[in-house]
Amino acid sequence: MKFDITTEPWLPVKTSSGETRTVTLLEMLEEAHLLQGLEGLNPMEEYSVLRFFAVFLSAAFRPETWEDKLDILETGRFDMGKIRDYIEKCRKEGVSFDIFDEKRPFMQATPNPEYDQEKNLKSPAVLDSTRASGNNHMHYDHTLEDDVVMTPAEAFRGFLTAQIFCTAMSGGYPSNVYGAPPMFYLPKGRNLFEIMVLSVVTVTSEEPDVSELWRNPLEIVPKREVASASLLYGMFFPARRIRLVEQGGNVKRVYYQPGLHFTGFAGWTDPHTAYRPNKENVMVSVKPNMDREGWRNIGTLAAQFAESGLGVPASLKEYRKILDEQDKNQMEVMIFGAVTNQASYYDMQRGAFTLDTRIAEDERKATVIAESVSWMDDVGSVLRKRLKEMISSDKRGGNDVQNLVHRFYTQCEPIFYALSDKVAGCGGDDLKGTADGWAEDVKRLARNIFSEAQEIYCSTADELIRAEKAYKWLNVDIVKLMKGR
């Protein structure tokens, strides 16, 4: 069987009219300006597909500066001549876009009897963290592991996801170039064309012309150490040796084992990832957290933008320059992540935030935003502590307190954007008063959440006494935080 991703449908998309279709690679690129985005994929799949196209389009167009990306944007649609020329160039080099090619299956390990052994044949469930597999906690599909069957389209999307979101495991399975999967940040355009162009990475003249995984001749040898990687190769570094096995038109088994072992973490800076200093003042990638909504990282990014730009994803730095050139100031950003612990997956995250470039370019305004988010986080922490004291353990489930705190942050978000608009547009003398208004709003929301929880969980005299005590200490905590502002 042949499944060429350029001519076979594998990409579920939503059209401008709201219709859902499954299209080929060429169809999606040709119609990208008419499409709202990808549709029906989980956050890990969606980001992995977008990352694949970021590499594919970077290789096809090789933009060297943000101005080159702006030129592509201003055309309003992809130059299909360049894309077809690139595909033809790949084919002449022996690249097959057929994921089941007998000699060179697209992006996968080439057949090798030394590694293609029965013990390395796994269920395709290993490609999808939402299915039962191994010790994976995040089961959205309860099909038994050995009964999983995937269509070629599902298997290829799963292959992309398994490479990008892989974690270090026992048996010598390495993590990827960024260690455990970080938070990934992508600019949000008005349509799929803009999303993909803004996600493209700029390549310098020093970047090898043959660096994409599908063109690079380097064999994927299990556990072979690799100390460095070029930009485009590293963006789809093969930390897993995977080959899809076609049976009756579907994928029922895959060869799956450790891939190349990347050791040059200190030398890799991912263009879609944010970094911040750890306790040793070493820049490390920002990881997703089940207790922290992605938009709450906006304060750190705002401060980094306004100071030196250190730690800000390259894709967002270029996005800001493009917006400045277009006389726009709303930087809309999508966030993708998977919460992991060693080899286990616990949660997937997809979020968004908007950062005004007038804040990003003004250190005083960025400081106000960063301190405002920090204040909210501190209030959320004391709210969590006092809720735990108020609600007896026999009346709450494992996630009750966390759900209440999540509601607090959800209610803070629209008020935060109102604050952001005021900060972006006001002069320096008005900043303190604006921030003080936000602080009062946050206090009010925390107290409201506490009062709502009291009505739900406290009915007996003992519970009401405990609630009164916890509320008193909540206010004491808030006063202390106010004095520290």
N, C-alpha and C positions, 0 to 999 in steps of 0.2 A: 504493500500500500504506500502511496505517496501523499504527503501532506505538506505542501509548500505554503509557508505563511504569507507569501506575497499574493497568492491567488486563492487560498482557502480561507473561508470565514472563521475567525477566532476571537474577534474583538467586539464585545457587546457595547453599543453606544446609544446615546439618546439624541435624537434630532432636535432641531429648533422648534418643531411642532409638538415635541413630547413623545414621539414614536420611538420605540426601542427596536433596534436592528442589530444583527451580528454581521460584521463586515471583515474584509480582508485588509492586510496591511496597506496595500495600494489604494483601496477604496477609502480607508480612513484618512490617509494623508491627502487624498484628492478632495475629500469633502470636509476636512477638519474645520474649516471656517463656517460650516453650516451645522456643526454638531455642538451640543451643549457640553458633552463630556462622556466619560465612560459610565456604564450603567450596570448595576447588579453585581459589582465586585466588592469583596470585603476590603477594608483599608489596606491590608498587606498586599493583596493582589493589585489593587488600583495603583498604589505607589510603584510596585515592581514593574508594571506595564509602562507607566510614565517614565520611569528611570531607563527602561530599555529604549524607549523612543528618544530620550535625551541623548543617549549614547549614539543611537542610529543617526539622528539628525545632526549631531555634532560632527560625526564622521563624514556625513554626506555634504554638509555645507562648510565645515571647518571655519566657523566664525572666530576671528582673532581678538575682537574687541566687542564691547557692548554696543558700539555704533553699528557693527555688522549685524547684531541681533535686531537692532532697531530697523535697519534696512529691510530685513526679512519681514518684520511685523508690518511695516508700512505698505508692503505689497498686498497684504490682506489675505494671501493664500500661498500655499507651497508651490514652488517651481517644480512641477512634476518631471520636467526634463532632467533637472539635476538629480532628482531622486532615482529616476530610471537609469541614468548614467552611472550612478554609484552602485546600484544593484548589478548592473552589467559588469562593472569593474570587479566586483566581488566574484561574480560567476566565472569570469575569465581567470581568476586566481584559484579556482577550484572550490569556492564556497558554494555549498548547496543550502538553499533555504528550505529544504525538505527535512522535517524533524525526524523522519524515519530513514533517511539516506543510509545505505548499507556501508558506505565508506566514510562519510563525513556528515553525520547528522547535525543539523544546525545548532550551534552553540554548545553542543554536548561533547562528552568524551568520545573519542574515536574508538571503534571496536579494537579490543586487545585481549586475547585469550588468557593472558597472564592475570588480568584483573576481572574479566567477565566470567566469573565463576558462580556456581549455584548459591554459595553462601552469601553472595552480594546481591542476589535477587530479592527485592523487597516489594511489599504492597505499595501501590501509588499513594496510599494514605500518608506516606512519609513526605509527600509534596504539599500536603494541605494540613495546616495546624488546626483547622476547625473540625477535622475528623478524628475519631479515636485512633491513636497510634502511640505505641510506647507508653511513656509516662506523661503524655500531653494532657493538661488540665482543661483546655479550652475546647470542649466538645460541643459544636453546634449541629453536627451530623453524627448520629449514633450507629451508623452502619458498621458492622463488624469489620475490623481491619482487613482480614483476608478476603472479604467479599466486595471490597471497593473496586469499582470499575470507572475509568475516566474516559471521556471522549478525547480525541487528539487536542482539541482546543483547550479543554480543561487541564489536560496534562501539561501542555506547554506553558500555560499561565502559571500552573503550579510549579513547574520547573524554575521559572523566573523568580517566583516568590521564595522557593526553597534556597536559592543562592543568596538572595539579598537579606533574608531574615534568619539565616542559620546561626546557631549558637554553638559554643564549645561544648563538647560531649565526651563522655568516657569512650575509650577505644580509639583515641587519637583523632576524633573529629574536631577540626579547628573552627574558630569563629571567622568572621570576614575581616576586611581591612580596617574596620572601625571597631573591632572587638564585638561586644554584645550589641545587638541592633539599637541604634540611637533614634532620636526624633529626627524626622526628615521634613524639611521646609521647602515648599514650592510656591512660586508666585501664582496667583489665581487670575487668569485672564477672563475675558467676556465669553470666550468659546474655547473649544478644544484646540484650535489652531494657536491661539494666544497662549494657552497653558503650556503647550509643547514647546513653542519658541522660547518662552521665558524660562523654561526648565533646561534648555540647551546650555552646555558649558562652553566657554571660550577656550580654544586650543592655541597654544603658542607655536611658533615656528620650530621650537625644539621638540614638540610632541611628535613621536614617530608616526609616519603615515600609516603604517600597518600595526595598529595597537588594539583595535577592537577584538574582543574574545573570538568572534567568528572568523576573523582573518588571521589572527595570530597563530603561528604554527607550533607554539609550545605545547607539548603533550601534558595532559593532566595526570601527573603521577601521584598516587596517594601518599600524603604526608611529606612530599618534597618541600623543603623550606625555600621560601622566596623572600628576599630582604627588601625588595622595592618593586613598584609597579607604575607604569605610565598611567596618566589620568584616565583615559578611556578604558584601558584594560582593567584598572583597579575598580572602576565603577561597576563592572560585572566580573569581579574576581571569582574564579571557580574554586571556592572553598569546599565544594562537594564535587565528587566525580559521579556524574549522573548520565544515564542513557535510557531513554524511553524504549520500551519493548512493545511493539504492535502485535496484537492478537485479535483476529477477526474484526479489524477496523477500530478497535478500542485499545486502551492501555490497561492491562491487568497486572503487569509487573514492571519494575524499573531496576536497572543496575544502580545501586546507591552505596557509596562508601566515602571515606575521607578524600578530600581533594587536595589542592595545593595548600601549604601551611604558610600564611603570611606572617613574617616576623618583624616587619618594619613599621610598627604602629606609630612610633614617634615621627616618622617622616611622611605620614599620610594625613592630609586634610581634605575631608570630603566636601565637595562644592554644594551639597544639599543639606549639610549638617551644621548646627550651632555648637560652639565650644565655649567653655568657661574655665577659669582656673580652679584647681582643687586645693586642698589644704597645703600642699607642697608648692603651690603656685605654678603647677604644670597644667597646660591647657588640655582638657579632656572633653569628649563629645557629651552633649546633653542627652540623657537617657529618659525615656518615658517612665511615668510613675502612676500607679493606679490611684493614688491619693492626690494627684495634681493634674488638673485640666491643662491641656496644652497651651491655651491662650494666656495662662498666667505667667508664661515665660516672656511675655511682651515687655515687661519692665527691664529685664536683663538685656534684651536685644536693643531696646531704645537707648539705654545707657551706653552699650557697646558701640552702637552706630554713632552717637554724638561725640564719643571720646576719640577712639582711634580706628574703629571698625574691626578691631581684633576680636575674633570669635564669631563674627557674623557670617552666615553662609554666603559664599561667593555669588550664588544665584540671586540672593536678596540685594547684595551690593549693586549688582548690575541692574536689577529691577528698579532700584531707587534712581539710578542715573537715567534710565529710560523714562521714568515718570517725570523727572525734572525737565527733561528735554521736551516732553509732551505737555508741560505746564499742568501736571496733575499732582495731587498730594496724598491720595488714598492708596496706601500700599496694602493690598489684600493678599493674605498669605494662607495657604493650606498646610496642615500639619498631619503627618502620618507616623504611627509608631506601633510597636508591639512590646508589651511588658513581659519580660522573660526573667527567669531565674535559673541559671545554669542551662540545662537542656529542656526546661519546661516553659510552656507558653501560658500566660495567665489572662491576658487581655489584649485587645486591639483598640487602637485609638485613631480617630479621624476628627480633626477640628479645624478651626479657622480663627484668625484674628485680623484686625485692620490697624496698621500703624501709620499715623500721619507723618509725612516726610518733614513737615515743619517742626515736629518734635525730634525726629531723627537727626536733624541738622543743628539743633540748639541744645547745648549741654545743660542749661538751666531747666529747660522744659523737660528734657529727658530725665533729669534727676528727679523732678517732681513726679513724673510718671513711675519711675523705678521705686521711689519711696512710697508712693501711693499703693502700688501692688504689694510691696513688702508689709505695709501697714495692714492691708486686707488679709494677707497670709497670717500675720501674727494674731489678728482677731479670730480668724478661722481656727487657729490652733487652740486658743483658750476656750473657744466655743466647743470644740471637740472634747476637751478635757472636762468641762463642766457638764456637758450632756452625759458623758459616761458616769459622772458622779450622781446625776439626777436619776437616770433610768436604771432601774434594778436589772441585774443580769438575767433574771428569770422572765423579764417582760420584753427583752429585746433580742432580736436575731443577730447573727454575726455582722450584718451590714447595716443595721438600723442607724447607728450613729453616723457612719460614713455617708449614708444616703441623705441624712439631714444636713450634714456639712456640705455635701455636694449641692443641695438645694440652695444653701447660703451663697455659694460661689456662682451658681446659675443666676440668682437674683442680683448679684453684684455686677455681672457682666454688662448688661445694658446701661447701668448707671456709670460703669467705668468708661464706656464709650462716650457718654455725655460729658464726663470729666475730660476725656481726651480731646474732644472737640473744643471745649473751653480753653484748655491749656494751649492747644495749637494756635488758637486765634488771639489769645490775650497777650498783653504786654508784661514785662517783667514785674511791675509793681502789683499786678493782679494775681500772681501765681499763688501766693500764700493763702489768700482768701479762697481761691478756687479749691486748693487742696484741703483746707479746713472744712469746706462744705462736703467734700467727698468723705472725710473722716466721720462726720456726723451721720451721713447716709449709711456707712458701713456699720456703725454702732447700732443704728436703728434696725437694720436687717438682722444682725446677730441676735438682738433681744427678741425680735419677732419670731425667729426660728425657735429660740429657747421656749418662748411662751406657747407656741403651737405644740411643741413636743411635750410640754407639761400637761396640756389638755388631753393629749393622747395617752400618755404613759402613767400619769399620776392621779390616783383617785382616793386612795386610803390616806388616813391622817399621817402615817409614817412617811408615805411617799410625798405628801405635800410639804411636810417639814423639811425633808431632804431637798425638795425642789427649791424651797425658799432659801435654804443655805447655799445651794449651788448657784442660784441667781445672784445672791449677794456677792459671792466670790467672783462671778463673771464680771460684775460691775467693778469690783476692786481691781481685777486684772486689766480691764479696759482703761481705767484711770491711770494705772501704772504705765501702760503703753502710751497713753496720751502725753504723760510727762516725758517720755523718752523720745517723742517726735521732734 
